[in-house]
Amino acid sequence: MQMATENPLIISDKDKMRQWSRSMRAQGKTIGLVPTMGYLHEGHLSLIRDAHKHSQSVVVSIYVNPGQFSPTEDLSTYPSDFLGDIDKLKSIPGGVDVVFHPHNLYDYGDNSNDRNCWNDSGDQHGGEREGREVVSCVEDGGMGHETWVRVEKLEKPLCGKSRPVCFRGVATIVSKLFNIVEPDVAFFGKKDYQQWRIIQRMVRDLDFGIKVIGSDLVREPDGLAMSSRNVRLSPAERDKALSISRSLTEAKVAAENGQVNCRELINSVIQSVQEAGGLIDYAEVVDQESLEAVEEIKGPAVFCVAAWFGKVRLIDNMEISP
């Protein structure tokens, strides 16, 4: 049985987090950051193990970011288990040095209307309310935050089509975390492939002095991509959701054996997921760097899928190298 490590230092204040990081740097130590929204699983823990390989001090942030949810999405039902997360972090060899767990990173101490939009709708079609511009829970909550970071081209395809506020919220909160924690290296899982590429591009374009490392997607033994949202699937829905990884695997094998027509590969995945009872959000083969759709696989590509099973939206992907 794995021995538990010591409790990590838990910091909730932005200034104290920044002070800790600067004290570590003054000692000549490098800092690795693993940003998470909590409800940790093996995919998150694999990122932390990677962080230990590339840095001397490890910070894990746990913060469910309202800026990447629209008022009709599942912010209110996003799973949370902070004490359980701490136990999981203690189980990792070497543990983590700090858990940065702020209450509200959009609270600047000068606004009286500090309400989050903990909406219970779980609307599958999210985003825009009738007659209104699409906004995030930050704007809907009247928090007074006005500044957003956008990676304008990469945020538009794939998840950006049905979740138009998501990636400006991701880029903004990651920028804030980078400015607060001041890491040398940051770690992101490739399950959120588009997110990883967006953060890479943001770091390049804005000259953050941070190395961004993408870690391989981690799967359950039966192939389901690990996700904090998996806990919300019923047993029947979870079984049906295996159609995503199974059909992606078949498509990857077919492509690497010479089937390079993307429309045929896409149709086969859509058919498999729909026959299992899933509702397709998107299924696309895109260039690994630009995320632009490709008609034929001639270079490194990634097959990305998002689908609903019940009230749970799942994403998955597989890289393809012909």
N, C-alpha and C positions, 0 to 999 in steps of 0.2 A: 504494500500500500504506500502511495506517495506521501511523504511527510509534508505537512503544511509549512510554508514559510511564514515569516513575521507579517503582521498586518501592514499594509502599505499606508503611507501618509495620505490622508484624505484632505484635499484642499478645495474649497468652494469659492474663495475670493480671487478675483483676477489679479490684483496687485501682489498678493501673497504667492500666487502661482508664478508670476513673472520673477519675483524676488528669488524664489527657490531655484528656478532655471539659471538665473544669472550667478547664483552662488555656486552651482555645479560647474558652470563654465569657467568661473574664476579658479576652480580647482583643476581645470584642464580636462574635465569630463565631457564626453559627447552625449547628446540627449536624443532618444528616439521617441516618437509620438505615435500612438495607435488611437486614432479617433473612432469612437463607437457611440451608438445610441443605447447601449446596455442590452440586457437580456442575453448575456454572452453565451456563445456556443463554441464548438471546437474550431470553427473557422476563425473566430476572433482570437482564440488561444494560439492558433498557429501563427497569426500575425505577431503576437507577443514573443513567441519563440524566435521568429525571424528578427524581431527588434533586438533581442539579446545578442544576436550574431553581429549586428552592425552598430551597436551603440553601448555605452557604458552605464547609462542611466535610462530607465524606461518609464514613460508617462502614458497612462491610459486615460483618455477622456470619456466620460459617460454623460451624455447630454442628448435628450430627444429634442431635435431642432425644429421649432414651430415654423421657421422660415422656409422649410422645404415641403410643407404640407399646405394644401388649400383647405378652406373651411369645410369642404365636403369629403375630405379624405380621412384616413384612419388614425389621426393623431391621438384621439381619446382612447382608442383600443390598442395602441401599440404596447406590447407586453413590457413589464418592468419587474425586476427582482434584484434590488441593489445589494441586499445582504448576501443573496445567492451569488451575485457577481463577484463580490469580495472573496467569498470562499473559493470560487473557481480561480481567481487570480492568485490566491495563496497556494493553490495546488501546483502551480507551474514552477519548475525548478528555477530558482533565482527570483521568483515572484515579480513584482513590479515595485518601483520606488514610490510613485505617486499616482493616485487616482484623482483626476481633476473632475469635480462633480458640481458645477455651478448650478444655481437655481434658475437664473434667467439671464442669458447673455445679451438680451435686448433691453434690459432695465438699466437706465443710465442715471437713476436717482432723481430725475427732474420731471417725471410724468406721473400724474395721479391715476391715470387709467391704465392699470397694469393687469389686464385680464387676458388670459390665453383663450383660444377658441377650442375648448375641449368638446368637440362636436361628436355626437354619437351616430351620425348617419351612416358612415361607412359606404357612401355612395360610390358605386362602381364606376361612375362616369365622371367623377370628381372635377374640380377646377372651377368652371364658370357658373355663376348663378345668373338666372335670367335677368337681362337688362343691366348687368354689372360687369366691369372689367375683372379679369381673373386676378385674384390677390392671394397672398399667403395668410396664414394664421397670425403673423406678426402685424400686418396692416389691419386685418380684421379685428385684432385685439386692441387696436388703438395705442400701440406702444411708442409711437413717435420715431421709430427707426426709419431712415430715409435713404441710406446708402447701400447699394447692391453691387456685387461683383458678377459680371456675366462673361462667359466664354461663348461668344455669340453664335459661332457656327456649330461647334460640337454639341451645344445644348439642345439643338433643334430636332435632330432625328430620334428614332427609337423611343425611349421613355419620355423625351421632351414633347412628343406630339400629344400625348394624353395627360401629361403632368407638366403643364407649361411653366409653373413656378418652381418646380423641384430643383433644377440645377443652379439657378441663380441663388437659391437658398443654400444649397450645398457649397457652392463656391464662396459665398459670403461667410458662412459659419466656419469653413475651413480656414479662410483668410484670418478671421478673428482668432481662431485657435492657434494659428501659426504666430500671430502677433503677441498672443498672451504667453504661450508655452515656449516660444522661440527654439524649436527643435532643430537639430542638424539633419535628421532623417525622419521621414513619415511613411507609414505603412498602410496600404489599402488593399483590400481583397479584390480579385478579378471577377468575383461573382457580379459585383456592380461595375461592369466593364466600362460603361460610358462614364460613370463617375470617376474612375481611375484615370481615364484619358483626359477628362476635363481638368482634373487637379494637376496632372502633368503639364498640360498646356498653360494653365493659369500660372504655375510656378515659373515656367519658362518665360512667358510674356511679361510678367510683373517683376522678374528678377528676384524672386525669393531665394535666399541662400540656403535652400533646403533640397535634399535629395529625396525623390519620391520613388518608393519601391512597391511594385505590384506583386502580390503573392498569389499563388495558384488557388483557384476555387477549390473548396473542400466539400466533399459529398458525404451523405449518410451511407452506410454499408449497402443499401439498396439502390443508391444512385441519386437520390433526391438532393439537390443543392441545399446546403445548410443555410438556414435563414431564421432570424428571430420570429418571423411571422408564421413559420411552420406549425407552431404550437396552436394556432387558431384554426388549423384544418381538422375536420372530423376524421376519424379513421378511414371512412369511405373516400372522402375527398383526398386524403393523403395518398391512398392507394392509386386513385385515378391520376393524381399529379405526377406519378412516376412516368406517365406517358411523355412528359417533356424531355426528361433526360434520356429515356430509351430512344425516342425518335431522333433526338439530336445525335446520339451515338451512332445510330444507323446512317444518318446523313453524313456525319464525319467520315465514317468508313467508306461510304459510297464515293464521296468527293476525293478521298485520298487514293481510291482505286480507279479514278479517271472520270467520274461523273461530275462535270464542272458546270453544268447548266443550273444556275441558281433557282430559276423558277420551278424546275422539277423537284429540287431538294426542298424548297420552301413548301410546295404543295403537299409533299409527303408528310412533313412535320405538322402542318395545319390539319391535315386529315386525321392523323393519329391523335392529336390533342382534342380535336372536336369529337371524335368517336368516343373518347374517354369521358366526355362531358364537360370539357374545358371551353371557356370563352376566350378566343385569341384577342389580345390587344395588338401585338405585332409579332411577325416572324420575318426576319430579314438577315441576309448575308451582306456584311459590310467590310470595307477595308479596315484592317486593324488600327491604323494610325488616324485616318481622316474620318472614319465612321460613315463614309459615303457608300451607298448601296452599289453592289457590283452585280452584273448580269452573268459573268463567267468568272470562275475562280482561277486567276492567273498568278496570284501572289498571296502573301499571308492575309487571311481573312478570318472573320469571326462570325459565327451563326448565333444571333441573339433572338431570344424569345421572351415574351411576357404574356401571361395568360391568367385568367381568373378561374379559380375553383371555389365555388360558393362565394363568400365575401372576402376571399383572400387572393390578392394579386401576387403572383410569383414570377420571378425572373430567373433566367438561366442562359448560359452561353457555352459554346465550345470553339476554341481556336482551331483553324484548319490551315495546314501548310501543305500545298500540293507538291 
